[in-house]
Amino acid sequence: MPGESNGRADWTRLREFLAARPKNEDAVGLSWVELSQIVGGVPDSAVRHYPQ
């Protein structure tokens, strides 16, 4: 799950993921797990917030 990283996400990897999507795709849905896998970890503080 999210967390388990050095505390810094690699947003370059997200930009590359989004750039590879079809140009006519206006929105992309990702779970926190998918986002974490793409960027190399998302801090728990980014995932656990109020309201959910």
C-alpha positions as CSV (number, residue, x, y, z in Angstrom):
1,M,0.0,0.0,0.0
2,P,1.1,3.6,0.0
3,G,4.0,4.5,2.3
4,E,7.1,2.4,2.1
5,S,9.2,4.9,0.3
6,N,12.1,7.3,1.0
7,G,9.3,9.9,1.6
8,R,9.7,11.5,-1.9
9,A,7.6,10.5,-4.8
10,D,9.1,10.5,-8.3
11,W,6.5,12.6,-10.2
12,T,8.5,12.2,-13.4
13,R,7.2,8.7,-13.6
14,L,3.6,10.0,-13.3
15,R,4.2,12.5,-16.0
16,E,5.5,9.7,-18.2
17,F,2.5,7.5,-17.4
18,L,0.1,10.3,-18.3
19,A,2.0,11.2,-21.5
20,A,1.6,7.6,-22.7
21,R,-2.2,7.7,-22.4
22,P,-4.3,8.4,-25.5
23,K,-4.4,12.1,-26.3
24,N,-8.3,12.1,-26.3
25,E,-8.5,10.7,-22.8
26,D,-9.7,13.5,-20.6
27,A,-9.5,11.8,-17.2
28,V,-7.5,8.9,-15.6
29,G,-8.7,7.1,-12.5
30,L,-6.1,5.5,-10.3
31,S,-6.3,3.8,-6.9
32,W,-3.9,4.9,-4.2
33,V,-2.0,1.6,-4.7
34,E,-1.7,2.2,-8.4
35,L,-0.5,5.8,-7.9
36,S,2.0,4.6,-5.3
37,Q,3.4,1.9,-7.6
38,I,3.8,4.5,-10.4
39,V,5.6,7.2,-8.3
40,G,7.5,4.8,-6.0
41,G,5.5,5.4,-2.8
42,V,3.0,7.8,-1.4
43,P,3.3,8.9,2.2
44,D,0.5,7.7,4.5
45,S,-0.2,11.4,5.3
46,A,-1.3,11.9,1.7
47,V,-3.6,9.0,1.8
48,R,-5.1,9.3,5.2
49,H,-6.9,12.6,5.5
50,Y,-10.2,14.0,6.4
51,P,-12.8,13.9,4.9
52,Q,-12.4,10.7,2.8
